[in-house]
Amino acid sequence: MTASNKQHRPPRRSTGEWKGYFRQIVDSSAAASGLTPPTAATATRPVPGSAGVADCLDASIARFIFAGTDAADEALLYQIILWYPFRNSSDQLDWVGREVANGVATLGTLAGPTRYGTILMADGLTDTVADDGTVVESPADNGIGILKIRLRGASYLQVITNKNSSVASADVFAQLGDA
């Protein structure tokens, strides 16, 4: 835990304790690649800090806030993958990804903190995977939509965005916690 995390901890909530602030894990992504579920194990370890990957830090739940640049009512596509390590009898390590959320985040008119540029917060969220325990809070009132997922013992999480020929760029913020 960093010194800045020790200085402020969000208050305890009935649903669990959150482990610090929302952290930006996708920064102004202009990716337009397709979103496809992982299909095979890989020997490549997901690297926190790159390509929307974050260490789960033994947390049991995560919340996500989506944002982007362009205009209200523009949409971006997102996908969340949880990564699990596997070892064989020769002690070789592989990684298996599991898609747990996939949907659309629609921008509202609420501006995000200026430190992140001129982003607008997403107020409309959908999730087509509907993994057990996933909660979508989609106020669609120019507030902030939040997606909450269970991490189920994953080592890493990865968020992939696709600007969907709509938004100019996408930002994603994540907060870890315990249920």
Backbone as numpy.savetxt, mean C-alpha at the origin, in Angstrom:
# Nx Ny Nz CAx CAy CAz Cx Cy Cz
13.32 0.89 15.75 12.48 2.07 15.75 13.37 3.30 15.75
13.11 4.22 14.87 13.93 5.42 14.77 13.58 6.41 15.88
14.47 7.35 16.12 14.24 8.36 17.16 12.98 9.16 16.87
12.72 9.47 15.58 11.53 10.24 15.26 10.25 9.46 15.54
10.31 8.12 15.41 9.16 7.30 15.73 8.91 7.27 17.24
9.97 7.29 18.02 9.83 7.23 19.47 9.21 8.52 20.02
9.41 9.63 19.33 8.90 10.90 19.81 7.38 10.97 19.72
6.78 10.30 18.77 5.33 10.37 18.61 4.78 9.00 18.23
3.87 8.51 19.02 3.15 7.29 18.69 1.67 7.62 18.66
0.97 7.26 17.62 -0.46 7.54 17.58 -1.16 6.90 18.78
-2.26 7.48 19.22 -2.96 6.92 20.38 -3.48 5.52 20.11
-3.59 4.74 21.16 -4.10 3.36 21.04 -5.55 3.38 20.58
-5.87 2.54 19.64 -7.22 2.42 19.10 -7.78 1.06 19.49
-9.08 0.93 19.46 -9.70 -0.34 19.84 -9.36 -1.45 18.85
-9.00 -1.10 17.60 -8.68 -2.11 16.59 -7.21 -2.51 16.61
-6.40 -1.89 17.43 -4.99 -2.24 17.50 -4.14 -1.00 17.64
-2.85 -1.21 17.78 -1.94 -0.09 17.91 -1.16 0.07 16.61
-1.15 1.29 16.09 -0.44 1.57 14.85 1.00 1.90 15.16
1.93 1.42 14.33 3.36 1.53 14.57 3.94 2.78 13.92
3.46 3.93 14.27 4.05 5.16 13.74 3.22 5.80 12.66
3.88 6.59 11.85 3.25 7.41 10.84 2.94 6.65 9.56
2.10 7.26 8.72 1.99 6.79 7.35 3.30 7.13 6.66
3.85 6.19 5.91 5.11 6.40 5.19 4.86 6.25 3.70
5.49 7.12 2.93 5.34 7.07 1.48 6.12 5.88 0.94
5.42 4.96 0.26 6.13 3.80 -0.30 6.10 3.79 -1.83
5.21 4.57 -2.44 5.24 4.80 -3.89 5.32 6.31 -4.05
6.35 6.78 -4.74 6.61 8.21 -4.86 6.49 8.66 -6.31
5.41 9.33 -6.63 5.20 9.93 -7.96 5.42 8.95 -9.10
4.89 7.75 -8.97 5.05 6.74 -10.01 4.23 7.11 -11.24
4.86 7.05 -12.39 4.16 7.29 -13.65 4.06 5.99 -14.44
4.16 4.86 -13.74 4.14 3.56 -14.41 2.79 3.33 -15.09
2.86 2.74 -16.24 1.65 2.42 -16.99 1.64 0.94 -17.36
2.38 0.13 -16.61 2.42 -1.31 -16.89 1.19 -1.99 -16.33
0.90 -3.16 -16.86 -0.26 -3.91 -16.41 -0.07 -4.47 -15.01
-1.17 -4.76 -14.35 -1.14 -5.37 -13.03 -1.55 -6.83 -13.18
-0.63 -7.73 -12.85 -0.93 -9.15 -12.94 -0.51 -9.83 -11.65
-1.30 -10.78 -11.17 -0.92 -11.50 -9.95 0.37 -12.26 -10.16
1.17 -12.42 -9.09 2.39 -13.21 -9.21 2.03 -14.66 -9.57
2.83 -15.27 -10.45 2.49 -16.61 -10.91 3.49 -17.68 -10.50
4.69 -17.29 -10.05 5.69 -18.29 -9.70 6.61 -17.74 -8.62
7.25 -18.67 -7.93 8.22 -18.27 -6.92 9.43 -17.64 -7.60
10.11 -16.80 -6.86 11.31 -16.16 -7.37 12.40 -16.24 -6.31
13.62 -16.33 -6.74 14.73 -16.36 -5.78 15.15 -14.95 -5.39
14.56 -13.95 -6.02 14.91 -12.56 -5.75 14.11 -12.03 -4.56
14.83 -11.56 -3.56 14.18 -11.02 -2.37 13.62 -9.64 -2.69
12.36 -9.36 -2.30 11.85 -8.00 -2.45 12.72 -7.05 -1.63
13.05 -5.89 -2.17 13.94 -4.95 -1.50 13.14 -3.75 -1.00
13.02 -3.60 0.34 12.30 -2.44 0.87 12.88 -1.14 0.36
12.00 -0.20 0.03 12.43 1.09 -0.48 12.49 1.16 -1.99
12.32 0.02 -2.65 12.32 0.03 -4.11 11.00 -0.52 -4.62
10.53 0.01 -5.70 9.34 -0.48 -6.39 8.15 -0.69 -5.46
7.93 0.21 -4.52 6.77 0.13 -3.65 6.83 -0.97 -2.61
8.02 -1.47 -2.29 8.18 -2.57 -1.33 8.46 -2.02 0.06
7.80 -2.60 1.07 8.03 -2.22 2.46 8.15 -3.48 3.32
9.02 -3.42 4.32 9.19 -4.50 5.29 7.96 -4.49 6.20
7.37 -5.65 6.45 6.18 -5.72 7.30 6.50 -5.60 8.79
7.76 -5.76 9.16 8.21 -5.54 10.55 7.37 -6.29 11.58
6.95 -7.49 11.27 6.14 -8.32 12.17 4.79 -7.70 12.52
4.34 -6.72 11.76 3.01 -6.14 11.98 1.96 -7.13 11.48
0.74 -7.00 11.96 -0.32 -7.91 11.53 -1.31 -7.25 10.57
-1.33 -5.92 10.51 -2.23 -5.22 9.60 -1.52 -4.01 9.00
-2.04 -3.56 7.87 -1.51 -2.35 7.22 -2.68 -1.55 6.67
-2.54 -0.22 6.72 -3.51 0.68 6.11 -2.82 1.43 4.98
-3.57 1.72 3.92 -3.03 2.40 2.76 -3.88 3.61 2.40
-3.21 4.70 2.04 -3.85 5.89 1.50 -3.24 6.12 0.12
-4.09 6.39 -0.85 -3.66 6.60 -2.23 -3.82 8.08 -2.59
-2.95 8.57 -3.44 -3.00 9.96 -3.90 -2.43 10.00 -5.32
-2.55 11.17 -5.95 -2.01 11.31 -7.28 -2.03 12.75 -7.74
-1.41 12.96 -8.89 -1.40 14.31 -9.47 -2.23 14.29 -10.74
-3.01 15.28 -10.89 -3.80 15.57 -12.08 -5.03 16.33 -11.65
-6.19 15.70 -11.66 -7.43 16.41 -11.33 -8.38 15.48 -10.58
-9.34 16.09 -9.90 -10.35 15.31 -9.19 -11.08 14.38 -10.17
-11.50 13.25 -9.66 -12.23 12.22 -10.40 -11.37 11.46 -11.40
-10.06 11.69 -11.41 -9.15 10.87 -12.19 -8.87 9.60 -11.37
-8.54 8.51 -12.04 -8.38 7.24 -11.33 -7.03 6.59 -11.61
-6.55 5.83 -10.64 -5.35 5.02 -10.81 -5.68 3.60 -10.37
-4.98 2.66 -10.95 -5.15 1.25 -10.57 -4.07 0.89 -9.57
-4.39 -0.02 -8.64 -3.39 -0.45 -7.67 -3.50 -1.96 -7.46
-2.42 -2.52 -6.96 -2.35 -3.94 -6.62 -1.45 -4.07 -5.40
-1.86 -4.88 -4.43 -1.03 -5.13 -3.25 -0.70 -6.61 -3.19
0.60 -6.88 -3.06 1.11 -8.25 -3.02 1.84 -8.44 -1.69
1.57 -9.54 -1.01 2.31 -9.93 0.19 3.34 -10.98 -0.22
4.57 -10.86 0.33 5.66 -11.77 -0.04 6.05 -12.63 1.16
6.16 -13.94 0.90 6.49 -14.93 1.92 7.75 -15.70 1.54
8.66 -15.94 2.51 9.87 -16.71 2.21 9.62 -18.22 2.32
10.28 -18.99 1.48 10.24 -20.45 1.51 11.67 -20.96 1.47
11.98 -21.98 2.26 13.30 -22.62 2.22 13.12 -24.10 1.90
13.98 -24.61 1.02 13.91 -26.03 0.71 14.89 -26.80 1.60
14.99 -28.09 1.40 15.85 -28.93 2.25 17.33 -28.58 2.11
17.72 -27.91 1.04 19.12 -27.47 0.85 19.34 -26.06 1.38
18.36 -25.53 2.10 18.41 -24.20 2.70 18.48 -23.08 1.66
17.93 -23.33 0.47 17.85 -22.30 -0.55 16.56 -21.51 -0.34
16.63 -20.21 -0.51 15.50 -19.34 -0.22 14.80 -18.90 -1.51
13.49 -19.01 -1.49 12.65 -18.52 -2.58 11.58 -17.62 -1.98
10.96 -16.81 -2.82 9.90 -15.90 -2.39 8.65 -16.15 -3.20
7.52 -16.21 -2.52 6.23 -16.42 -3.17 5.34 -15.22 -2.85
4.78 -14.63 -3.90 3.90 -13.48 -3.73 2.44 -13.88 -3.79
1.60 -13.21 -2.99 0.16 -13.47 -2.96 -0.57 -12.14 -3.10
-1.36 -12.00 -4.15 -2.14 -10.79 -4.34 -3.29 -10.77 -3.32
-3.39 -9.67 -2.55 -4.45 -9.57 -1.54 -5.40 -8.41 -1.80
-5.04 -7.50 -2.68 -5.94 -6.39 -3.03 -5.60 -5.90 -4.43
-6.64 -5.46 -5.14 -6.47 -4.98 -6.50 -7.71 -4.15 -6.81
-7.52 -2.92 -7.23 -8.69 -2.10 -7.49 -8.36 -0.75 -8.08
-9.29 0.17 -7.86 -9.20 1.52 -8.40 -9.26 2.52 -7.26
-8.39 3.52 -7.31 -8.42 4.64 -6.38 -8.75 5.89 -7.20
-9.83 6.58 -6.82 -10.28 7.77 -7.55 -9.97 9.01 -6.73
-9.30 9.98 -7.36 -8.90 11.19 -6.66 -10.10 12.08 -6.35
-10.04 12.70 -5.16 -11.03 13.70 -4.78 -10.42 15.08 -4.95
-10.93 16.05 -4.20 -10.40 17.41 -4.30 -9.53 17.80 -3.12
-9.43 16.95 -2.09 -8.62 17.27 -0.92 -7.14 17.21 -1.28
-6.44 18.31 -1.09 -5.00 18.37 -1.39 -4.21 17.68 -0.28
-3.17 16.98 -0.67 -2.28 16.36 0.30 -1.27 17.37 0.82
-0.44 16.95 1.77 0.60 17.84 2.29 1.50 18.35 1.15
1.82 19.63 1.16 2.59 20.23 0.07 3.99 19.66 -0.06
4.50 19.03 1.00 5.82 18.40 0.95 5.89 17.35 -0.17
4.73 16.78 -0.56 4.70 15.73 -1.57 4.32 16.27 -2.95
4.35 17.57 -3.12 3.97 18.17 -4.39 2.50 18.54 -4.37
1.92 18.65 -5.53 0.51 19.04 -5.62 -0.37 17.81 -5.79
-0.35 16.93 -4.79 -1.13 15.70 -4.88 -2.55 15.92 -4.37
-3.44 15.11 -4.88 -4.81 15.05 -4.40 -5.03 13.68 -3.76
-5.74 13.64 -2.64 -5.98 12.39 -1.94 -7.13 11.63 -2.62
-7.03 10.32 -2.67 -8.09 9.49 -3.23 -9.21 9.35 -2.20
-10.44 9.61 -2.64 -11.58 9.46 -1.75 -12.47 8.29 -2.15
-12.26 7.76 -3.34 -13.02 6.61 -3.81 -12.09 5.42 -3.99
-12.43 4.29 -3.36 -11.61 3.08 -3.47 -12.50 1.89 -3.79
-11.99 0.99 -4.61 -12.63 -0.30 -4.82 -11.59 -1.38 -4.60
-12.04 -2.59 -4.32 -11.15 -3.75 -4.19 -11.85 -4.94 -4.82
-11.25 -5.53 -5.85 -11.88 -6.65 -6.53 -11.47 -8.01 -5.98
-10.41 -8.05 -5.16 -9.96 -9.33 -4.62 -10.82 -9.75 -3.42
-11.16 -8.81 -2.55 -11.98 -9.07 -1.36 -11.40 -10.18 -0.49
-10.09 -10.10 -0.22 -9.43 -11.04 0.67 -10.06 -10.95 2.06
-10.17 -12.07 2.75 -10.79 -12.09 4.08 -10.08 -11.10 5.01
-10.82 -10.22 5.64 -10.26 -9.25 6.56 -9.92 -7.91 5.95
-10.05 -7.77 4.63 -9.79 -6.49 3.97 -10.97 -5.56 4.22
-10.65 -4.31 4.58 -11.69 -3.31 4.82 -11.42 -2.11 3.91
-12.45 -1.69 3.17 -12.35 -0.53 2.30 -13.21 0.57 2.88
-12.58 1.70 3.20 -13.31 2.88 3.65 -13.25 3.87 2.50
-14.37 4.07 1.84 -14.43 4.89 0.63 -15.50 5.96 0.81
-15.12 7.10 1.44 -16.14 8.11 1.72 -16.68 8.82 0.48
-15.89 8.89 -0.59 -16.28 9.57 -1.84 -16.89 10.94 -1.56
-16.37 11.63 -0.56 -16.89 12.95 -0.19 -15.76 13.98 -0.17
-14.73 13.72 -0.97 -13.53 14.55 -1.00 -12.76 14.49 0.30
-12.92 13.39 1.03 -12.13 13.11 2.22 -10.96 12.22 1.84
-10.64 11.26 2.72 -9.53 10.34 2.46 -10.05 8.91 2.55
-9.90 8.16 1.48 -10.23 6.74 1.49 -9.08 5.95 2.08
-9.40 4.89 2.83 -8.37 4.06 3.45 -8.67 2.59 3.15
-7.63 1.86 2.79 -7.72 0.42 2.58 -6.93 -0.26 3.69
-7.55 -1.21 4.40 -6.87 -1.94 5.48 -6.82 -3.42 5.10
-5.62 -4.01 5.22 -5.46 -5.43 4.92 -4.77 -6.14 6.08
-4.99 -7.44 6.17 -4.27 -8.28 7.13 -3.00 -8.77 6.45
-1.88 -8.73 7.18 -0.60 -9.11 6.59 -0.30 -10.60 6.69
-0.97 -11.31 7.55 -0.92 -12.78 7.64 0.50 -13.34 7.66
1.40 -12.70 8.41 2.75 -13.22 8.59 3.69 -12.97 7.43
3.31 -12.12 6.49 4.18 -11.82 5.34 5.44 -11.09 5.80
6.52 -11.29 5.08 7.76 -10.57 5.37 7.78 -9.18 4.74
7.24 -9.08 3.52 7.24 -7.82 2.79 5.88 -7.60 2.14
5.55 -6.35 1.90 4.38 -6.01 1.10 4.87 -5.16 -0.07
4.15 -5.24 -1.16 4.50 -4.48 -2.35 3.24 -3.87 -2.94
3.30 -2.58 -3.24 2.20 -1.90 -3.90 2.65 -1.51 -5.30
1.88 -1.92 -6.28 2.16 -1.59 -7.68 1.02 -0.70 -8.15
1.35 0.39 -8.83 0.32 1.27 -9.35 0.41 1.36 -10.86
-0.70 1.73 -11.46 -0.78 1.94 -12.89 -1.59 3.21 -13.09
-1.02 4.20 -13.73 -1.71 5.48 -13.86 -2.94 5.40 -14.76
-3.16 4.28 -15.42 -4.41 4.02 -16.11 -4.77 5.08 -17.16
-3.79 5.70 -17.79 -4.02 6.75 -18.79 -4.89 7.87 -18.24
-4.88 8.04 -16.92 -5.75 9.02 -16.29 -4.93 10.00 -15.46
-4.44 9.57 -14.32 -3.64 10.46 -13.48 -2.25 10.63 -14.09
-1.58 11.71 -13.72 -0.22 11.94 -14.20 0.77 11.08 -13.44
0.55 10.93 -12.11 1.42 10.08 -11.30 0.67 9.64 -10.06
1.19 8.58 -9.41 0.53 8.00 -8.24 1.47 8.01 -7.05
0.89 8.18 -5.87 1.60 8.10 -4.60 0.81 7.18 -3.69
1.53 6.38 -2.87 0.86 5.50 -1.92 1.58 5.63 -0.59
0.79 5.71 0.47 1.30 5.82 1.84 0.79 4.62 2.62
1.65 4.03 3.48 1.27 2.86 4.26 1.58 3.07 5.73
0.77 2.47 6.57 0.98 2.50 8.03 0.79 1.08 8.54
1.75 0.60 9.33 1.69 -0.75 9.89 1.09 -0.71 11.28
0.50 -1.83 11.69 -0.08 -1.90 13.03 -0.30 -3.33 13.48
-0.80 -3.46 14.70 -1.12 -4.75 15.29 -2.60 -4.80 15.60
-3.21 -5.91 15.23 -4.66 -6.08 15.48 -4.90 -6.52 16.90
